[in-house]
Amino acid sequence: MEDRVELIRANMAKAQAQIEAACSRVNRPVNGVRLVVVTKSQPIETVRAAVRAGATLLGENYPEESLAKIEDLRGEAVEWHMIGHLQSRKAKIVTDHFAMLQSLDSLSLAEKLERRLAETGKKLPVLLEVNVSGEESKFGLPCWDADNQAVFFLTVEDILRLPHLEMRGLMTMPPLDEDPEHVRPFFRRVKQLQMKLQDRYPQCRWDELSMGTSMDYAVAVEEGATLVRLGTAIVGPRIYKTP
Ligand SMILES: *Cc1c(COP(=O)(O)O)cnc(C)c1O
């Protein structure tokens, strides 16, 4: 256990140094980026070790898998962020246990969340997951050309009418590529989309950009990420598969 805590602590320090270096390269303040430690498909011991190593933001993809972890770590000062595709029928798990949904990707899911939140009176901070690459297999609202952006803006307007969802910004998961420079244009598109949204819908903050994983977070930070989602770089390879 102690070894694992020390290893995770060292990995977090390394990532933090990379984040700060990336901020310096583009003259961003070094405290404008938060690290989400992605604990999906990791055993509970690893999640505990991450928390002991100082992780305060934890990202999970599978609602059922996360429940046992959330239960185990109740009382710890950690925030849980849902970063994976969420099926409407599991919306309640997120409204009841998560601090943020980073992967809001449809109006129907937003409406389901709104109904549950209205019952409890809680508000849920959300990010819209956007697909700016045009890759068919990815989740996220299609936003890669003018036609689907027009549709996207209509969806945004409908979502902004839901009073219990607190719109905070955008999230993206670009196509995997060994070379982070190949991914840079997609991060840049998300930044441009954020600026359009800030212009069109100034009633909300749009200030969070969740982009960058273990492979490409330095580039994502250079392009404006405020949240980076790191799994393997912090806690090592995922050890089991969930559907
Ligand atoms: C798994 C996952 C990550 C983390 O990926 P790593 O390559 O392990 O850093 C980040 N974001 C999402 C949406 C994920 O599913």
The ligand as an SDF file (V2000), in Angstrom:
LIG
                    3D

 15 15  0  0  0  0  0  0  0  0999 V2000
  -10.0300    6.4150  -19.6560 C   0  0  0  0  0  0  0  0  0  0  0  0
  -10.3060    7.8390  -19.9100 C   0  0  0  0  0  0  0  0  0  0  0  0
   -9.3490    8.8290  -19.6490 C   0  0  0  0  0  0  0  0  0  0  0  0
   -7.9510    8.5240  -19.1440 C   0  0  0  0  0  0  0  0  0  0  0  0
   -7.1840    7.9040  -20.1150 O   0  0  0  0  0  0  0  0  0  0  0  0
   -5.6210    7.5940  -19.8610 P   0  0  0  0  0  0  0  0  0  0  0  0
   -5.1100    7.3090  -21.2070 O   0  0  0  0  0  0  0  0  0  0  0  0
   -5.5700    6.4200  -18.9500 O   0  0  0  0  0  0  0  0  0  0  0  0
   -5.0410    8.8060  -19.2460 O   0  0  0  0  0  0  0  0  0  0  0  0
   -9.7110   10.1420  -19.8620 C   0  0  0  0  0  0  0  0  0  0  0  0
  -10.9200   10.4850  -20.3280 N   0  0  0  0  0  0  0  0  0  0  0  0
  -11.8680    9.5730  -20.6000 C   0  0  0  0  0  0  0  0  0  0  0  0
  -13.1970   10.0250  -21.1020 C   0  0  0  0  0  0  0  0  0  0  0  0
  -11.5900    8.2250  -20.4050 C   0  0  0  0  0  0  0  0  0  0  0  0
  -12.5350    7.3180  -20.7000 O   0  0  0  0  0  0  0  0  0  0  0  0
  1  2  1  0
  2  3  1  0
  2 14  2  0
  3  4  1  0
  3 10  2  0
  4  5  1  0
  5  6  1  0
  6  7  2  0
  6  8  1  0
  6  9  1  0
 10 11  1  0
 11 12  2  0
 12 13  1  0
 12 14  1  0
 14 15  1  0
M  END
$$$$
